Amino acid sequence: MTTSIDGQPVHAVHARATQPDATPLLLLHGWPSTPADFLPVLPALVERFHVVAPSLPGFGFTGPTTEVGWDLDRHARTLLDLMTRAGYERFVVQGGDWGALIGPHIARLAPERVSLVHLNALATPADWSAGDPTAGLSEEDAAQVSALGALWEERSGYATIMGTRPQTLGYALADSPVGLLAWQLEWFVDYDPTTTRQIPVDPIAVLTDVTTTWLTGTAASSGRIYRECHGAFEQHAPSGVPTAVACFTGDHAVRGIAERSHRIVRWRRYDTGGHFASLQAPDVLVADLVAAVTEEGV
């Protein structure tokens, strides 16, 4: 389906279940992904859900954003409007990476419309500016916060550039398909020795995402999400909506930190998959989502 919301074209995959009374599901990707990442899980999902999987504003077939102001609130309100136009008043949200940040914010803005939030690849950065973020955490969680800080120190260069000078970088990425592939490929491959057990991403899936970004001219606009939605990494008040988290190999979410911004009702760790769970462990991701929905009686 395609529509225009707040002056922005919005494209989404809309796959209906065979049962008319199936639960609606809003499926959200992250960077540098597109809804093509959900192709491995779509056949199983439509057995239970009416699925809406949009290209986020600035990504893929939704096209480049042409003005500033695409912060967390604007993304969430746009996606709420999209679900209304698709005919769904109440729904489940599933998201990974940026989807795991935007999804909970949708629940904060409209908790009466979201029955469950299900997340993978959840970021739980610790804010040291407001004091010791490990205060009150278990010994295990406190150690994980310290380890995560060291890991982020090593890996955060890409996010710092896109969070401060995304347009400058965008000119280079829009000029060279090889450069675009190199910039995005690093996140699709396992370059961290502590996460060597991640399941490799199918090269065809990588090329599908990168080619979509190249052909739609969205290299710069997709990267701008790091600047426009910078506040997404701050601690937020919980929405009160039940939230389930699936942690796959390479995920470093800290439950004690997550509980400060989410009402956690389910937390599972899996020794498989990776950051792109729908591509690396599709069966496990679907099973965890279905289990969470069943447990909450959605």
Secondary structure, DSSP 8 states (H G I E B T S, - for coil): -EEEETTEEEEEEEE--SSTT-EEEEEE--TT--GGGGTTTHHHHTTTEEEEEE--TTSGGG----SS---HHHHHHHHHHHHHHTT-SSEEEEEETTHHHHHHHHHHH-TTTEEEEEEES------GGGS-TTTT--HHHHHHHHHHHHHHHHHTHHHHHHHH-HHHHHHHHHH-HHHHHHHHHHHHS---GGGTTS----HHHHHHHHHHHHHHT-HHHHHTHHHHTGGGGS-----SSEEEEEE-TT----HHHHTTTSEEEEEEE-SS--SSHHHH-HHHHHHHHHHHHHHTT-
